[in-house]
Amino acid sequence: MRRGDGAVYRIGKRFSFDAAHVLHGLPTGHKCGRLHGHTYTVDVELSAHRLVDPGFVTDFGDLAPFRVYLAENFDHRLLNDVLDVEPTSELLAEHLFGWCVTHLEPAVTGRFTVVRVSESPSSWAEFRSEA
């Protein structure tokens, strides 16, 4: 197969921030029902069928506004105060995916396909575009 003929190129970029949250509706005594914090990592993935010069899905530098968004709105914050939904990793991934598609995708050449949120090195949740 020649490059560009049905091929899909993928890139990813990792970001991080520190924040706290408390989850409601859990059984009494559940540790996540208490206020606690994490060092979150957020991985975004973009894809494209064709590369743009000089051979990019998109320039990693074009993702800088996402770093700013995370720093200004999530870093060292209580996620319960920031999000309009329960601050689970799954719902945070969905929120961040939506932000990327709305605010970044029009300005970049790739298409956002996945946002993955990890609240520890051994656990993650992702929101993925199946289109």
N, C-alpha and C positions, 0 to 999 in steps of 0.2 A: 504494500500500500504506500502510495506517495504521501508525503506530508501535506496536510490540508484536505485530502480527499476522504472525508468521513472521520478523520482523526480528531481527537479532543485533547487539547492541552490543558493542564491544570497547574495552578500555583496556589500556594498557601502562605499565610502570614500569621504570626502569633503576637498577641498583645497580652498585657496583664494589668491587674489592678487589685487593690485590697479593699474589702468591704465587709460589712456585717449584715446579718439578717436574722429573722426569727420566722419560723413557719407555723402557721395556725392550723387547727383542725387535726392535729396529731394526737395519738393516745397520751394520756397523762404520764409524765416521766420521760417521754421520748426526748433524746438529747437535742434534736433539731427544733424542738418547741421552746428552747431557751435561746436567748440572744447569744450569737456566736459569730465568728468571722472566718474568712477564707482569703487566701491569695488566689484569685481567679485567673485562669488563663483562658483566652478567647482565641480560637483559631478560625480564620476565615478562608474559604476556598473559592477561587474563581476559575472559570473555564472559558475556552474559546475554541472554535473550529479553525480559525486562522490567526496567525500571529501578526502583530503590527511592528513596524520598524522600531528598533533594530532586531526584533525577534522576540517580542514580549506578548504575553497574554494581556498584561497591563503593567505599567511601571509601578513597582512597590511603593515608590514615593507618592503616588496618587492616592494611596490608602492612608496617608498622614491625618486627614480629617477625622478618621475613625479613632485614632489614638487620642486626639484632642477631645472628641466626644466622650470617650471613656474617662479620661482624666477629669474633665469638668463636671461630669454628671454622675459618676459611679465611684471614683477612687476615694477611699476613706469616708464613705457615706453609709448610711443605713438604707439598704435596698428597699425596705418596706416604705420608706419616705419618697423614694425615687420612682418606683414602678407602680402602675395602676392595677397590677395583678400580684398574686402571691409570688414571692421572689424565689421560686425554684429554679434550678439550672435549666430545666426544659423551657420554662416560660421566659427566662432571661435570654436564652438562645433564640427563641422566636422573636422577641422584641428587637434584639440586635440585628437579626437577619432582616427584619422589616426596615430598620433604620438604614442599613447598608443599601438595600434595594432602592429605597426612596431617595437617599441623600448622596450616595456614591455612584451607584450604577449608571446614572445618566452621564457622569463625567469620566467614566473609565471604559476601556474597550472590552474587557471581559464581562462575564455574567456571574453573579454570586450564586453559588450552588449549595454551600454548607456554611453554617456557623456552629462551632462546637464550643461549649463552655465546660471547663473543668474547675471544680472547686477543691480538688485534691489531685495528687499525681495518679491516683488509682481509680478515679471516677469521672465520668463526663456525660453530658447530654448534648444532643445536636438537633438543629432544625435544618431540614434539607429540602431543597426544591426538587421535586420529582419531574418537573417539566423538561 
